[in-house]
Structures are given as structure tokens and as C-alpha cells.
Amino acid sequence: MASPNNDENNNEMVVTPWEVKGKVDYERLIREFGTQPLTPELLAKLETYTNKLHLQIERRIFFSHRDVDTVLKLYEQGIKFVLYTGRGPSGPVHIGHLIPWIFTRHLQEKFKTRLYFQMTDDEKFLIDDQRTLADTQKWSYENALDLIAVGFKPEDTFIIYDSQDMDLLYDITLEVAKRITYSTARSTFGFQDSTNIGWVYWPAIQAAPCFIHKKLTGENVPALIPAAIDQDPYWRVTRDIAQKLGYYKPAQIHCRFLPGLGAGGKMSASMPETSIFTIDPPDVVKKKIWNAFTGGKGTAAEQRKLGADPTVCSIFQYYFFLFEESNEKLAERERKCRSGETLCGECKKDIAEKLNQFLEAHRERREKAKDTIEQYHVKRK
Ligand code: TRP
């Protein structure tokens, strides 16, 4: 896929909505994007609403935000918020996609609030020369099943399929588009002369669900967007114009990328051998895990003697992100790795089992979602 930045260079960190590469330095992103770290005060406040901080907050998988403090203050004053997130349906869903969705479901439960979810079949069609709209529409349906399998409540979840539901968004996109200059869009997204004009208008479409709640219900409340930090450029331009249109600025809470199973780099559908898809059968999962990059040594003897390095291990990240909820057990696993007591094969075998159990249950719920999917469609409400 051609990025509008045409950025062909080396191993430098690149984080844009279309491309994530190099070693991601999250502290640097906070500085460069101008977002806020999660402070102890903010976490304490969040905890009063959620009983216990979600694992993904506690481990700083969600690590940065904009205006979550404002949103919580308004919430205290009786002004609720809605959640908004989305997915570019370009292929099957992998575990990395589920991470922010699991957290979003937690917020939906704890704050008893609506979720608007945008399936951007139009975006994925526009940015990829080779793709047909029929293809991204097919993936919209498939990916919605995965979303529903995460456990969202039908009465509070509104899926917007862009190419079907644009009539609902269209007037909002116009209001937004009119107030963003080409110069701002070009410098934010790196558009080139060769960028197609659909792509140039497209940011207005990702902005629109931030504001749709008012149109549907008459209530003017802020949107809170849990999403990976690569989506941030969209929110920057949206925040700049929100108040001019009479809305609250949308707030964000940003997560890290789940690393792929290779040496460095995020899990990416374009590298299927280093990604675990929800539709991967057990033997495929085992094989991918078996081939995963770890921090182990060349031989077992050497590793017993010198220990391994969990900080570079892709398998350890799986435990950290999702599969070891107990901090004590995680610390114990880390210790045994460093000391050479555990060899990589053991960790791999464990995680493959955990993953396959998780995926089996997910796929059962995913199958059931085929009967309920219509209840989630924004137009069915
Ligand atoms: N642009 C996102 C993607 O490519 C999809 C998306 C649309 C989204 N709206 C969103 C993601 C809101 C997070 C939050 O995946």
C-alpha cells in the first residue's frame, strides 16, 4: 500500500494511520503528538468508577490520553459520554485488534454508555489501489462478528458500515470538511499530488461519528475514543473544529501496539506469519508460536547457564498484554526466564494452549454473532 508520505527510509520510527514501522518510542510519541501521559491522579479518579483499574491501564498498555480528565469531570456533573472506535476492514482480525476492543467493552460496562463503532470499508477501498469495495464490505461483515464476539451489549452498540450508512454521516462530514483546509490536511496526513481525492476528503468521515450521538438523540455529550495511537492525526484535526460546530472536543485514550511474533514491529495483517488471527486453526497457531522470536539463547545448555531476555521476547509480550492477568505470576515467569530455569519451548507450549483456548471460545461467540449481528447495526435502532 502506498503511503502518502512516500517515506522509503530506514529503521526510523514512523507512526501514521497507514503505516507503523521501526521501534516505537511511546514517550516520544506523547511529546511529538502533544498528548498527555496517564497521571496517578487521573488513574485514581478512573479507579473510583471502575472499582479496580483494568489490566490494560495498570500495565500502561493504554498509556496516553487527551481530555479524559475533562470527560470524567463532566461525567461527575451528570454529562455522560459516548464511546467511539472503529476498524478498517482490510482482512481478518488479529489478537492485536482485540486489545483495545476488550478495554472498550470494559468502559462500556463500567460507565454504562453507548459505543459507536465505525467500519471503514470506504477508507480501506480508497487507500489501496488493488482493493475492490466488495472485498472491504465482505471484511466489514466478518470483522463485525469478531467485534460482537468480544461481548458488547447490543442495546448499547451501534455499528456504522460506512458504505451502507453514509446517509447518516453525510451532513456531519460536510460540516467538518468545510472547516478543514487542504493545507492543514496535507500537513497532518502528508498528502501528495498523486494522492486520490477520496483520500483527501476521508478524514471528515472518520471525524463524523464523534458527533453523531447528538443527531441521533438530541443529547450533546463528548465522545471518548479508545484506539491505538496511530489514529491520533484524525483526532487532532477533529478537535480543532469541534467547538466551532457546537460540539465537545472528542477525548482520546491511546494504546500501544501488540508486537508481532517476529523480531520487533507491531502485529500486522500484512505479515500473516507473525500475526495470530482469530480464525487461525489450532495447528496454525502452534506453528506460528513455534517459529516466534524470543529472547532465548542458541542452545538449551547456554540458556540454562545464562538465562534469556524477556524484554525482547514476543511471547512474553503475549502474557503481558493479555494472557497473564496475575502480576505475581507474570513476575515469576520473568524471573524464571532470566535465570534460565524456563526454556523458550515451555513458554511457547503454554502460550499456544492459552491462545487456542481463548480463540476457541472467541470463535464460538463469533459463530453466534451471525444471528445477532443485525441488532448492532446503527440503522436497526
Ligand atoms: N482508520 C481506522 C483504521 O484504519 C478505522 C477507524 C475509524 C477507527 N474510526 C475509528 C479506529 C475510530 C479507531 C477509532 O483502522
Boltz pocket constraint, residues with backbone or C-beta under 6 A from the ligand:
constraints:
  - pocket:
      binder: B
      contacts: [[A, 17], [A, 84], [A, 85], [A, 86], [A, 87], [A, 88], [A, 118], [A, 120], [A, 123], [A, 206], [A, 225], [A, 226], [A, 227], [A, 228], [A, 231]]
      max_distance: 6.0
